[in-house]
Amino acid sequence: MRDFGRKLEAAKRASTAQLLFKCARLLNERAIATLPVADETRPRAAHMALFPHVDLEHGTRLTTLADKLGVSKQAVAQLVDDLEAMGVMARVPDPDDGRAKRVVFTDKGRAAML
């Protein structure tokens, strides 16, 4: 059994997917540690789940984020509210649809990502 455990750990270390998962976890931990705290709102993993889905150049609609995360628009709106309070994200008018908003990173948000 011990030999199986060693082989499993060696396979995990050699796995590209495992390395990518580890990188994602480390990036999340770094971003959480560097994000500002506002009004006792602390960043959580749920906040970080939004980051890869927000287009850095044009921003992303709330409905698109909700679809990508498989959650309700209201759930995403709450996360964005939190991130706005932290100064990490902002809502801006969608140039393609006057009724819609896009979520974009603020300068602080971009700095936390880089």
Biopython code that builds the backbone (N, CA, C, O; Angstrom):
import numpy as np
from Bio.PDB.StructureBuilder import StructureBuilder

atoms = [
    (1, "MET", "N", (0.824, -1.190, 0.000)),
    (1, "MET", "CA", (0.000, 0.000, 0.000)),
    (1, "MET", "C", (0.871, 1.258, 0.000)),
    (1, "MET", "O", (0.542, 2.247, -0.655)),
    (2, "ARG", "N", (1.971, 1.215, 0.730)),
    (2, "ARG", "CA", (2.869, 2.360, 0.795)),
    (2, "ARG", "C", (3.448, 2.660, -0.588)),
    (2, "ARG", "O", (3.606, 3.822, -0.962)),
    (3, "ASP", "N", (3.766, 1.603, -1.348)),
    (3, "ASP", "CA", (4.307, 1.771, -2.691)),
    (3, "ASP", "C", (3.280, 2.454, -3.599)),
    (3, "ASP", "O", (3.635, 3.314, -4.404)),
    (4, "PHE", "N", (2.009, 2.068, -3.466)),
    (4, "PHE", "CA", (0.946, 2.695, -4.254)),
    (4, "PHE", "C", (0.863, 4.190, -3.941)),
    (4, "PHE", "O", (0.722, 5.013, -4.845)),
    (5, "GLY", "N", (0.950, 4.528, -2.670)),
    (5, "GLY", "CA", (0.897, 5.933, -2.253)),
    (5, "GLY", "C", (2.029, 6.742, -2.861)),
    (5, "GLY", "O", (1.819, 7.867, -3.315)),
    (6, "ARG", "N", (3.231, 6.172, -2.869)),
    (6, "ARG", "CA", (4.375, 6.866, -3.467)),
    (6, "ARG", "C", (4.187, 7.049, -4.970)),
    (6, "ARG", "O", (4.487, 8.110, -5.517)),
    (7, "LYS", "N", (3.687, 6.008, -5.630)),
    (7, "LYS", "CA", (3.452, 6.095, -7.072)),
    (7, "LYS", "C", (2.367, 7.129, -7.385)),
    (7, "LYS", "O", (2.472, 7.883, -8.353)),
    (8, "LEU", "N", (1.333, 7.150, -6.558)),
    (8, "LEU", "CA", (0.259, 8.118, -6.757)),
    (8, "LEU", "C", (0.780, 9.544, -6.599)),
    (8, "LEU", "O", (0.460, 10.414, -7.409)),
    (9, "GLU", "N", (1.569, 9.785, -5.577)),
    (9, "GLU", "CA", (2.136, 11.126, -5.361)),
    (9, "GLU", "C", (3.066, 11.515, -6.504)),
    (9, "GLU", "O", (3.066, 12.671, -6.927)),
    (10, "ALA", "N", (3.859, 10.569, -7.010)),
    (10, "ALA", "CA", (4.753, 10.857, -8.137)),
    (10, "ALA", "C", (3.940, 11.193, -9.388)),
    (10, "ALA", "O", (4.296, 12.105, -10.135)),
    (11, "ALA", "N", (2.857, 10.461, -9.612)),
    (11, "ALA", "CA", (2.001, 10.726, -10.772)),
    (11, "ALA", "C", (1.346, 12.101, -10.649)),
    (11, "ALA", "O", (1.234, 12.828, -11.636)),
    (12, "LYS", "N", (0.915, 12.452, -9.447)),
    (12, "LYS", "CA", (0.297, 13.764, -9.238)),
    (12, "LYS", "C", (1.301, 14.887, -9.486)),
    (12, "LYS", "O", (0.955, 15.907, -10.082)),
    (13, "ARG", "N", (2.533, 14.709, -9.036)),
    (13, "ARG", "CA", (3.560, 15.735, -9.248)),
    (13, "ARG", "C", (3.862, 15.911, -10.733)),
    (13, "ARG", "O", (4.185, 17.014, -11.174)),
    (14, "ALA", "N", (3.760, 14.829, -11.506)),
    (14, "ALA", "CA", (4.061, 14.876, -12.935)),
    (14, "ALA", "C", (2.852, 15.308, -13.770)),
    (14, "ALA", "O", (2.994, 15.565, -14.965)),
    (15, "SER", "N", (1.688, 15.390, -13.169)),
    (15, "SER", "CA", (0.462, 15.706, -13.893)),
    (15, "SER", "C", (0.353, 17.204, -14.172)),
    (15, "SER", "O", (0.414, 18.024, -13.257)),
    (16, "THR", "N", (0.194, 17.539, -15.427)),
    (16, "THR", "CA", (0.017, 18.939, -15.802)),
    (16, "THR", "C", (-1.235, 19.513, -15.158)),
    (16, "THR", "O", (-1.219, 20.645, -14.676)),
    (17, "ALA", "N", (-2.308, 18.752, -15.144)),
    (17, "ALA", "CA", (-3.552, 19.229, -14.535)),
    (17, "ALA", "C", (-3.346, 19.538, -13.057)),
    (17, "ALA", "O", (-3.808, 20.568, -12.567)),
    (18, "GLN", "N", (-2.657, 18.653, -12.346)),
    (18, "GLN", "CA", (-2.404, 18.892, -10.924)),
    (18, "GLN", "C", (-1.556, 20.142, -10.722)),
    (18, "GLN", "O", (-1.798, 20.919, -9.799)),
    (19, "LEU", "N", (-0.565, 20.336, -11.585)),
    (19, "LEU", "CA", (0.265, 21.538, -11.486)),
    (19, "LEU", "C", (-0.557, 22.798, -11.738)),
    (19, "LEU", "O", (-0.372, 23.807, -11.058)),
    (20, "LEU", "N", (-1.463, 22.744, -12.711)),
    (20, "LEU", "CA", (-2.322, 23.896, -12.983)),
    (20, "LEU", "C", (-3.266, 24.172, -11.819)),
    (20, "LEU", "O", (-3.498, 25.330, -11.469)),
    (21, "PHE", "N", (-3.817, 23.106, -11.212)),
    (21, "PHE", "CA", (-4.678, 23.291, -10.036)),
    (21, "PHE", "C", (-3.901, 23.951, -8.906)),
    (21, "PHE", "O", (-4.405, 24.846, -8.228)),
    (22, "LYS", "N", (-2.670, 23.499, -8.714)),
    (22, "LYS", "CA", (-1.844, 24.075, -7.650)),
    (22, "LYS", "C", (-1.541, 25.544, -7.947)),
    (22, "LYS", "O", (-1.600, 26.385, -7.051)),
    (23, "CYS", "N", (-1.219, 25.849, -9.202)),
    (23, "CYS", "CA", (-0.970, 27.246, -9.584)),
    (23, "CYS", "C", (-2.204, 28.103, -9.336)),
    (23, "CYS", "O", (-2.095, 29.210, -8.808)),
    (24, "ALA", "N", (-3.370, 27.604, -9.710)),
    (24, "ALA", "CA", (-4.610, 28.358, -9.499)),
    (24, "ALA", "C", (-4.841, 28.604, -8.016)),
    (24, "ALA", "O", (-5.229, 29.703, -7.620)),
    (25, "ARG", "N", (-4.604, 27.585, -7.195)),
    (25, "ARG", "CA", (-4.782, 27.743, -5.751)),
    (25, "ARG", "C", (-3.817, 28.780, -5.196)),
    (25, "ARG", "O", (-4.201, 29.620, -4.383)),
    (26, "LEU", "N", (-2.561, 28.721, -5.637)),
    (26, "LEU", "CA", (-1.568, 29.688, -5.163)),
    (26, "LEU", "C", (-1.892, 31.110, -5.623)),
    (26, "LEU", "O", (-1.713, 32.064, -4.865)),
    (27, "LEU", "N", (-2.368, 31.255, -6.858)),
    (27, "LEU", "CA", (-2.773, 32.577, -7.336)),
    (27, "LEU", "C", (-3.943, 33.116, -6.522)),
    (27, "LEU", "O", (-3.972, 34.295, -6.171)),
    (28, "ASN", "N", (-4.911, 32.247, -6.223)),
    (28, "ASN", "CA", (-6.047, 32.664, -5.393)),
    (28, "ASN", "C", (-5.572, 33.116, -4.021)),
    (28, "ASN", "O", (-5.997, 34.159, -3.525)),
    (29, "GLU", "N", (-4.696, 32.337, -3.413)),
    (29, "GLU", "CA", (-4.193, 32.690, -2.083)),
    (29, "GLU", "C", (-3.456, 34.023, -2.115)),
    (29, "GLU", "O", (-3.609, 34.843, -1.210)),
    (30, "ARG", "N", (-2.656, 34.240, -3.159)),
    (30, "ARG", "CA", (-1.919, 35.503, -3.276)),
    (30, "ARG", "C", (-2.877, 36.676, -3.460)),
    (30, "ARG", "O", (-2.723, 37.715, -2.817)),
    (31, "ALA", "N", (-3.861, 36.509, -4.334)),
    (31, "ALA", "CA", (-4.818, 37.593, -4.569)),
    (31, "ALA", "C", (-5.604, 37.906, -3.303)),
    (31, "ALA", "O", (-5.821, 39.073, -2.978)),
    (32, "ILE", "N", (-6.030, 36.875, -2.591)),
    (32, "ILE", "CA", (-6.774, 37.088, -1.344)),
    (32, "ILE", "C", (-5.912, 37.847, -0.347)),
    (32, "ILE", "O", (-6.398, 38.739, 0.349)),
    (33, "ALA", "N", (-4.639, 37.494, -0.279)),
    (33, "ALA", "CA", (-3.736, 38.143, 0.681)),
    (33, "ALA", "C", (-3.464, 39.599, 0.315)),
    (33, "ALA", "O", (-3.205, 40.416, 1.199)),
    (34, "THR", "N", (-3.516, 39.939, -0.977)),
    (34, "THR", "CA", (-3.176, 41.298, -1.386)),
    (34, "THR", "C", (-4.380, 42.203, -1.595)),
    (34, "THR", "O", (-4.225, 43.421, -1.688)),
    (35, "LEU", "N", (-5.581, 41.630, -1.669)),
    (35, "LEU", "CA", (-6.758, 42.471, -1.883)),
    (35, "LEU", "C", (-7.051, 43.313, -0.655)),
    (35, "LEU", "O", (-6.873, 42.857, 0.475)),
    (36, "PRO", "N", (-7.496, 44.533, -0.873)),
    (36, "PRO", "CA", (-7.833, 45.390, 0.265)),
    (36, "PRO", "C", (-9.080, 44.898, 0.986)),
    (36, "PRO", "O", (-9.923, 44.219, 0.399)),
    (37, "VAL", "N", (-9.184, 45.242, 2.243)),
    (37, "VAL", "CA", (-10.351, 44.874, 3.045)),
    (37, "VAL", "C", (-11.151, 46.139, 3.303)),
    (37, "VAL", "O", (-10.596, 47.164, 3.697)),
    (38, "ALA", "N", (-12.458, 46.063, 3.078)),
    (38, "ALA", "CA", (-13.325, 47.225, 3.313)),
    (38, "ALA", "C", (-14.531, 46.795, 4.130)),
    (38, "ALA", "O", (-15.187, 45.807, 3.801)),
    (39, "ASP", "N", (-14.820, 47.520, 5.175)),
    (39, "ASP", "CA", (-16.017, 47.262, 5.980)),
    (39, "ASP", "C", (-16.126, 45.802, 6.408)),
    (39, "ASP", "O", (-17.199, 45.204, 6.327)),
    (40, "GLU", "N", (-15.030, 45.242, 6.856)),
    (40, "GLU", "CA", (-15.011, 43.854, 7.335)),
    (40, "GLU", "C", (-15.316, 42.833, 6.236)),
    (40, "GLU", "O", (-15.495, 41.653, 6.535)),
    (41, "THR", "N", (-15.378, 43.257, 4.991)),
    (41, "THR", "CA", (-15.595, 42.319, 3.892)),
    (41, "THR", "C", (-14.245, 41.762, 3.487)),
    (41, "THR", "O", (-13.387, 42.489, 2.986)),
    (42, "ARG", "N", (-14.063, 40.491, 3.702)),
    (42, "ARG", "CA", (-12.808, 39.843, 3.346)),
    (42, "ARG", "C", (-13.019, 39.028, 2.070)),
    (42, "ARG", "O", (-14.054, 38.382, 1.910)),
    (43, "PRO", "N", (-12.056, 39.057, 1.179)),
    (43, "PRO", "CA", (-12.192, 38.254, -0.038)),
    (43, "PRO", "C", (-12.234, 36.767, 0.293)),
    (43, "PRO", "O", (-11.568, 36.290, 1.213)),
    (44, "ARG", "N", (-13.033, 36.059, -0.480)),
    (44, "ARG", "CA", (-13.183, 34.609, -0.316)),
    (44, "ARG", "C", (-12.903, 33.931, -1.657)),
    (44, "ARG", "O", (-12.765, 34.587, -2.690)),
    (45, "ALA", "N", (-12.826, 32.634, -1.612)),
    (45, "ALA", "CA", (-12.597, 31.870, -2.846)),
    (45, "ALA", "C", (-13.705, 32.143, -3.862)),
    (45, "ALA", "O", (-13.450, 32.153, -5.066)),
    (46, "ALA", "N", (-14.931, 32.363, -3.388)),
    (46, "ALA", "CA", (-16.039, 32.663, -4.305)),
    (46, "ALA", "C", (-15.771, 33.944, -5.090)),
    (46, "ALA", "O", (-16.120, 34.037, -6.267)),
    (47, "HIS", "N", (-15.151, 34.933, -4.442)),
    (47, "HIS", "CA", (-14.790, 36.159, -5.155)),
    (47, "HIS", "C", (-13.762, 35.845, -6.241)),
    (47, "HIS", "O", (-13.861, 36.330, -7.369)),
    (48, "MET", "N", (-12.787, 35.036, -5.885)),
    (48, "MET", "CA", (-11.710, 34.705, -6.821)),
    (48, "MET", "C", (-12.230, 33.931, -8.024)),
    (48, "MET", "O", (-11.645, 33.994, -9.105)),
    (49, "ALA", "N", (-13.328, 33.198, -7.840)),
    (49, "ALA", "CA", (-13.886, 32.420, -8.947)),
    (49, "ALA", "C", (-14.322, 33.320, -10.100)),
    (49, "ALA", "O", (-14.381, 32.873, -11.246)),
    (50, "LEU", "N", (-14.624, 34.575, -9.808)),
    (50, "LEU", "CA", (-15.018, 35.518, -10.864)),
    (50, "LEU", "C", (-13.838, 35.943, -11.735)),
    (50, "LEU", "O", (-13.993, 36.163, -12.936)),
    (51, "PHE", "N", (-12.677, 36.057, -11.131)),
    (51, "PHE", "CA", (-11.531, 36.683, -11.790)),
    (51, "PHE", "C", (-11.209, 36.135, -13.175)),
    (51, "PHE", "O", (-11.051, 36.926, -14.105)),
    (52, "PRO", "N", (-11.105, 34.818, -13.359)),
    (52, "PRO", "CA", (-10.715, 34.331, -14.688)),
    (52, "PRO", "C", (-11.755, 34.602, -15.772)),
    (52, "PRO", "O", (-11.453, 34.513, -16.962)),
    (53, "HIS", "N", (-12.972, 34.931, -15.362)),
    (53, "HIS", "CA", (-14.054, 35.108, -16.328)),
    (53, "HIS", "C", (-14.306, 36.567, -16.702)),
    (53, "HIS", "O", (-15.136, 36.846, -17.568)),
    (54, "VAL", "N", (-13.608, 37.490, -16.067)),
    (54, "VAL", "CA", (-13.785, 38.908, -16.377)),
    (54, "VAL", "C", (-12.772, 39.302, -17.450)),
    (54, "VAL", "O", (-11.563, 39.215, -17.237)),
    (55, "ASP", "N", (-13.274, 39.729, -18.591)),
    (55, "ASP", "CA", (-12.425, 40.150, -19.699)),
    (55, "ASP", "C", (-11.636, 41.387, -19.272)),
    (55, "ASP", "O", (-12.221, 42.409, -18.913)),
    (56, "LEU", "N", (-10.317, 41.290, -19.313)),
    (56, "LEU", "CA", (-9.463, 42.379, -18.842)),
    (56, "LEU", "C", (-9.588, 43.644, -19.685)),
    (56, "LEU", "O", (-9.397, 44.749, -19.177)),
    (57, "GLU", "N", (-9.902, 43.494, -20.949)),
    (57, "GLU", "CA", (-9.964, 44.658, -21.833)),
    (57, "GLU", "C", (-11.346, 45.313, -21.863)),
    (57, "GLU", "O", (-11.458, 46.538, -21.804)),
    (58, "HIS", "N", (-12.400, 44.490, -21.956)),
    (58, "HIS", "CA", (-13.743, 45.037, -22.162)),
    (58, "HIS", "C", (-14.701, 44.815, -20.997)),
    (58, "HIS", "O", (-15.793, 45.384, -20.981)),
    (59, "GLY", "N", (-14.314, 44.005, -20.034)),
    (59, "GLY", "CA", (-15.238, 43.660, -18.960)),
    (59, "GLY", "C", (-16.214, 42.581, -19.413)),
    (59, "GLY", "O", (-16.194, 42.158, -20.569)),
    (60, "THR", "N", (-17.060, 42.145, -18.499)),
    (60, "THR", "CA", (-17.980, 41.044, -18.764)),
    (60, "THR", "C", (-19.319, 41.340, -18.107)),
    (60, "THR", "O", (-19.363, 41.875, -16.999)),
    (61, "ARG", "N", (-20.404, 40.998, -18.778)),
    (61, "ARG", "CA", (-21.743, 41.198, -18.215)),
    (61, "ARG", "C", (-21.989, 40.244, -17.051)),
    (61, "ARG", "O", (-21.453, 39.137, -17.008)),
    (62, "LEU", "N", (-22.812, 40.701, -16.108)),
    (62, "LEU", "CA", (-23.174, 39.857, -14.962)),
    (62, "LEU", "C", (-23.807, 38.551, -15.414)),
    (62, "LEU", "O", (-23.506, 37.494, -14.860)),
    (63, "THR", "N", (-24.683, 38.611, -16.417)),
    (63, "THR", "CA", (-25.352, 37.392, -16.876)),
    (63, "THR", "C", (-24.347, 36.389, -17.437)),
    (63, "THR", "O", (-24.501, 35.183, -17.246)),
    (64, "THR", "N", (-23.332, 36.878, -18.120)),
    (64, "THR", "CA", (-22.294, 35.988, -18.653)),
    (64, "THR", "C", (-21.513, 35.345, -17.514)),
    (64, "THR", "O", (-21.223, 34.149, -17.552)),
    (65, "LEU", "N", (-21.171, 36.143, -16.498)),
    (65, "LEU", "CA", (-20.461, 35.594, -15.335)),
    (65, "LEU", "C", (-21.307, 34.531, -14.647)),
    (65, "LEU", "O", (-20.798, 33.474, -14.273)),
    (66, "ALA", "N", (-22.595, 34.808, -14.482)),
    (66, "ALA", "CA", (-23.486, 33.845, -13.831)),
    (66, "ALA", "C", (-23.532, 32.542, -14.623)),
    (66, "ALA", "O", (-23.474, 31.457, -14.044)),
    (67, "ASP", "N", (-23.637, 32.648, -15.944)),
    (67, "ASP", "CA", (-23.662, 31.447, -16.788)),
    (67, "ASP", "C", (-22.370, 30.651, -16.661)),
    (67, "ASP", "O", (-22.402, 29.428, -16.529)),
    (68, "LYS", "N", (-21.244, 31.334, -16.699)),
    (68, "LYS", "CA", (-19.951, 30.643, -16.624)),
    (68, "LYS", "C", (-19.744, 29.960, -15.280)),
    (68, "LYS", "O", (-19.140, 28.890, -15.209)),
    (69, "LEU", "N", (-20.247, 30.581, -14.210)),
    (69, "LEU", "CA", (-20.075, 30.010, -12.872)),
    (69, "LEU", "C", (-21.191, 29.040, -12.499)),
    (69, "LEU", "O", (-21.075, 28.307, -11.518)),
    (70, "GLY", "N", (-22.267, 29.033, -13.274)),
    (70, "GLY", "CA", (-23.386, 28.144, -12.979)),
    (70, "GLY", "C", (-24.166, 28.564, -11.743)),
    (70, "GLY", "O", (-24.674, 27.724, -11.001)),
    (71, "VAL", "N", (-24.256, 29.878, -11.528)),
    (71, "VAL", "CA", (-25.003, 30.407, -10.380)),
    (71, "VAL", "C", (-25.961, 31.483, -10.882)),
    (71, "VAL", "O", (-25.943, 31.843, -12.059)),
    (72, "SER", "N", (-26.790, 31.988, -9.984)),
    (72, "SER", "CA", (-27.760, 33.011, -10.369)),
    (72, "SER", "C", (-27.080, 34.363, -10.579)),
    (72, "SER", "O", (-25.991, 34.622, -10.066)),
    (73, "LYS", "N", (-27.754, 35.206, -11.345)),
    (73, "LYS", "CA", (-27.261, 36.572, -11.554)),
    (73, "LYS", "C", (-27.194, 37.303, -10.212)),
    (73, "LYS", "O", (-26.295, 38.114, -9.987)),
    (74, "GLN", "N", (-28.146, 37.015, -9.326)),
    (74, "GLN", "CA", (-28.171, 37.658, -8.012)),
    (74, "GLN", "C", (-26.953, 37.270, -7.181)),
    (74, "GLN", "O", (-26.394, 38.101, -6.466)),
    (75, "ALA", "N", (-26.542, 36.007, -7.276)),
    (75, "ALA", "CA", (-25.356, 35.555, -6.530)),
    (75, "ALA", "C", (-24.107, 36.275, -7.035)),
    (75, "ALA", "O", (-23.267, 36.704, -6.244)),
    (76, "VAL", "N", (-23.992, 36.402, -8.349)),
    (76, "VAL", "CA", (-22.845, 37.111, -8.921)),
    (76, "VAL", "C", (-22.901, 38.586, -8.538)),
    (76, "VAL", "O", (-21.873, 39.187, -8.226)),
    (77, "ALA", "N", (-24.095, 39.167, -8.560)),
    (77, "ALA", "CA", (-24.238, 40.584, -8.204)),
    (77, "ALA", "C", (-23.753, 40.831, -6.778)),
    (77, "ALA", "O", (-23.124, 41.855, -6.509)),
    (78, "GLN", "N", (-24.038, 39.905, -5.862)),
    (78, "GLN", "CA", (-23.583, 40.062, -4.477)),
    (78, "GLN", "C", (-22.058, 40.012, -4.396)),
    (78, "GLN", "O", (-21.443, 40.803, -3.679)),
    (79, "LEU", "N", (-21.455, 39.087, -5.127)),
    (79, "LEU", "CA", (-19.994, 39.004, -5.142)),
    (79, "LEU", "C", (-19.382, 40.275, -5.727)),
    (79, "LEU", "O", (-18.392, 40.791, -5.210)),
    (80, "VAL", "N", (-19.978, 40.772, -6.805)),
    (80, "VAL", "CA", (-19.472, 42.004, -7.421)),
    (80, "VAL", "C", (-19.670, 43.185, -6.473)),
    (80, "VAL", "O", (-18.810, 44.062, -6.389)),
    (81, "ASP", "N", (-20.803, 43.216, -5.755)),
    (81, "ASP", "CA", (-21.013, 44.270, -4.747)),
    (81, "ASP", "C", (-19.863, 44.273, -3.742)),
    (81, "ASP", "O", (-19.312, 45.324, -3.413)),
    (82, "ASP", "N", (-19.511, 43.080, -3.261)),
    (82, "ASP", "CA", (-18.407, 42.961, -2.298)),
    (82, "ASP", "C", (-17.102, 43.476, -2.901)),
    (82, "ASP", "O", (-16.368, 44.235, -2.268)),
    (83, "LEU", "N", (-16.826, 43.052, -4.130)),
    (83, "LEU", "CA", (-15.578, 43.442, -4.786)),
    (83, "LEU", "C", (-15.557, 44.935, -5.107)),
    (83, "LEU", "O", (-14.497, 45.562, -5.098)),
    (84, "GLU", "N", (-16.723, 45.499, -5.388)),
    (84, "GLU", "CA", (-16.797, 46.956, -5.577)),
    (84, "GLU", "C", (-16.480, 47.675, -4.268)),
    (84, "GLU", "O", (-15.770, 48.680, -4.265)),
    (85, "ALA", "N", (-17.005, 47.158, -3.158)),
    (85, "ALA", "CA", (-16.732, 47.767, -1.850)),
    (85, "ALA", "C", (-15.245, 47.703, -1.514)),
    (85, "ALA", "O", (-14.727, 48.575, -0.816)),
    (86, "MET", "N", (-14.563, 46.682, -2.005)),
    (86, "MET", "CA", (-13.121, 46.547, -1.783)),
    (86, "MET", "C", (-12.318, 47.394, -2.764)),
    (86, "MET", "O", (-11.104, 47.539, -2.621)),
    (87, "GLY", "N", (-13.003, 47.952, -3.762)),
    (87, "GLY", "CA", (-12.308, 48.762, -4.761)),
    (87, "GLY", "C", (-11.610, 47.952, -5.826)),
    (87, "GLY", "O", (-10.713, 48.454, -6.504)),
    (88, "VAL", "N", (-12.014, 46.689, -5.982)),
    (88, "VAL", "CA", (-11.349, 45.776, -6.907)),
    (88, "VAL", "C", (-12.035, 45.735, -8.268)),
    (88, "VAL", "O", (-11.375, 45.604, -9.298)),
    (89, "MET", "N", (-13.363, 45.847, -8.268)),
    (89, "MET", "CA", (-14.140, 45.811, -9.505)),
    (89, "MET", "C", (-15.108, 46.979, -9.518)),
    (89, "MET", "O", (-15.399, 47.588, -8.488)),
    (90, "ALA", "N", (-15.599, 47.273, -10.717)),
    (90, "ALA", "CA", (-16.602, 48.323, -10.890)),
    (90, "ALA", "C", (-17.564, 47.887, -11.986)),
    (90, "ALA", "O", (-17.233, 47.061, -12.836)),
    (91, "ARG", "N", (-18.751, 48.456, -11.946)),
    (91, "ARG", "CA", (-19.720, 48.255, -13.016)),
    (91, "ARG", "C", (-19.669, 49.491, -13.915)),
    (91, "ARG", "O", (-19.674, 50.627, -13.441)),
    (92, "VAL", "N", (-19.621, 49.238, -15.222)),
    (92, "VAL", "CA", (-19.598, 50.338, -16.194)),
    (92, "VAL", "C", (-20.677, 50.073, -17.244)),
    (92, "VAL", "O", (-21.067, 48.923, -17.443)),
    (93, "PRO", "N", (-21.162, 51.114, -17.914)),
    (93, "PRO", "CA", (-22.168, 50.902, -18.963)),
    (93, "PRO", "C", (-21.619, 50.012, -20.079)),
    (93, "PRO", "O", (-20.448, 50.098, -20.447)),
    (94, "ASP", "N", (-22.492, 49.162, -20.603)),
    (94, "ASP", "CA", (-22.135, 48.304, -21.728)),
    (94, "ASP", "C", (-22.330, 49.114, -23.010)),
    (94, "ASP", "O", (-23.446, 49.547, -23.295)),
    (95, "PRO", "N", (-21.273, 49.325, -23.784)),
    (95, "PRO", "CA", (-21.414, 50.136, -24.999)),
    (95, "PRO", "C", (-22.311, 49.489, -26.058)),
    (95, "PRO", "O", (-22.804, 50.174, -26.954)),
    (96, "ASP", "N", (-22.523, 48.170, -25.957)),
    (96, "ASP", "CA", (-23.355, 47.463, -26.933)),
    (96, "ASP", "C", (-24.828, 47.444, -26.552)),
    (96, "ASP", "O", (-25.680, 47.174, -27.398)),
    (97, "ASP", "N", (-25.141, 47.729, -25.278)),
    (97, "ASP", "CA", (-26.521, 47.664, -24.795)),
    (97, "ASP", "C", (-26.665, 48.657, -23.644)),
    (97, "ASP", "O", (-26.143, 48.434, -22.552)),
    (98, "GLY", "N", (-27.361, 49.731, -23.893)),
    (98, "GLY", "CA", (-27.505, 50.790, -22.900)),
    (98, "GLY", "C", (-28.144, 50.348, -21.597)),
    (98, "GLY", "O", (-27.974, 51.010, -20.574)),
    (99, "ARG", "N", (-28.884, 49.228, -21.614)),
    (99, "ARG", "CA", (-29.531, 48.741, -20.389)),
    (99, "ARG", "C", (-28.591, 47.899, -19.538)),
    (99, "ARG", "O", (-28.811, 47.746, -18.336)),
    (100, "ALA", "N", (-27.559, 47.360, -20.144)),
    (100, "ALA", "CA", (-26.680, 46.403, -19.460)),
    (100, "ALA", "C", (-25.454, 47.099, -18.869)),
    (100, "ALA", "O", (-25.093, 48.213, -19.249)),
    (101, "LYS", "N", (-24.833, 46.397, -17.926)),
    (101, "LYS", "CA", (-23.575, 46.846, -17.318)),
    (101, "LYS", "C", (-22.539, 45.758, -17.529)),
    (101, "LYS", "O", (-22.862, 44.577, -17.664)),
    (102, "ARG", "N", (-21.308, 46.180, -17.552)),
    (102, "ARG", "CA", (-20.185, 45.240, -17.597)),
    (102, "ARG", "C", (-19.388, 45.387, -16.314)),
    (102, "ARG", "O", (-19.283, 46.473, -15.745)),
    (103, "VAL", "N", (-18.834, 44.281, -15.877)),
    (103, "VAL", "CA", (-17.975, 44.266, -14.694)),
    (103, "VAL", "C", (-16.542, 44.374, -15.189)),
    (103, "VAL", "O", (-16.115, 43.611, -16.056)),
    (104, "VAL", "N", (-15.805, 45.322, -14.635)),
    (104, "VAL", "CA", (-14.406, 45.535, -15.022)),
    (104, "VAL", "C", (-13.542, 45.590, -13.771)),
    (104, "VAL", "O", (-14.030, 45.867, -12.675)),
    (105, "PHE", "N", (-12.262, 45.325, -13.947)),
    (105, "PHE", "CA", (-11.309, 45.485, -12.850)),
    (105, "PHE", "C", (-10.944, 46.958, -12.710)),
    (105, "PHE", "O", (-10.790, 47.664, -13.706)),
    (106, "THR", "N", (-10.809, 47.409, -11.486)),
    (106, "THR", "CA", (-10.252, 48.733, -11.225)),
    (106, "THR", "C", (-8.730, 48.610, -11.282)),
    (106, "THR", "O", (-8.195, 47.515, -11.457)),
    (107, "ASP", "N", (-8.049, 49.721, -11.135)),
    (107, "ASP", "CA", (-6.585, 49.670, -11.090)),
    (107, "ASP", "C", (-6.113, 48.805, -9.924)),
    (107, "ASP", "O", (-5.151, 48.048, -10.061)),
    (108, "LYS", "N", (-6.789, 48.914, -8.770)),
    (108, "LYS", "CA", (-6.437, 48.066, -7.614)),
    (108, "LYS", "C", (-6.630, 46.592, -7.943)),
    (108, "LYS", "O", (-5.809, 45.752, -7.576)),
    (109, "GLY", "N", (-7.722, 46.287, -8.640)),
    (109, "GLY", "CA", (-7.997, 44.903, -9.013)),
    (109, "GLY", "C", (-6.952, 44.349, -9.954)),
    (109, "GLY", "O", (-6.503, 43.214, -9.799)),
    (110, "ARG", "N", (-6.565, 45.152, -10.932)),
    (110, "ARG", "CA", (-5.514, 44.715, -11.862)),
    (110, "ARG", "C", (-4.201, 44.492, -11.126)),
    (110, "ARG", "O", (-3.479, 43.533, -11.399)),
    (111, "ALA", "N", (-3.900, 45.381, -10.195)),
    (111, "ALA", "CA", (-2.653, 45.239, -9.424)),
    (111, "ALA", "C", (-2.663, 43.950, -8.613)),
    (111, "ALA", "O", (-1.628, 43.298, -8.483)),
    (112, "ALA", "N", (-3.812, 43.576, -8.068)),
    (112, "ALA", "CA", (-3.911, 42.331, -7.293)),
    (112, "ALA", "C", (-3.740, 41.115, -8.191)),
    (112, "ALA", "O", (-3.267, 40.068, -7.747)),
    (113, "MET", "N", (-4.126, 41.256, -9.453)),
    (113, "MET", "CA", (-4.016, 40.137, -10.384)),
    (113, "MET", "C", (-2.587, 39.948, -10.868)),
    (113, "MET", "O", (-2.187, 38.830, -11.195)),
    (114, "LEU", "N", (-1.817, 41.023, -10.917)),
    (114, "LEU", "CA", (-0.472, 40.947, -11.498)),
    (114, "LEU", "C", (0.551, 40.765, -10.464)),
    (114, "LEU", "O", (1.739, 40.681, -10.778)),
]
sb = StructureBuilder()
sb.init_structure("model")
sb.init_model(0)
sb.init_chain("A")
sb.init_seg("    ")
for serial, (resi, resn, name, xyz) in enumerate(atoms, 1):
    if name == "N":
        sb.init_residue(resn, " ", resi, " ")
    sb.init_atom(name, np.array(xyz, "f"), 0.0, 1.0, " ", f" {name:<3s}", serial, name[0])
structure = sb.get_structure()
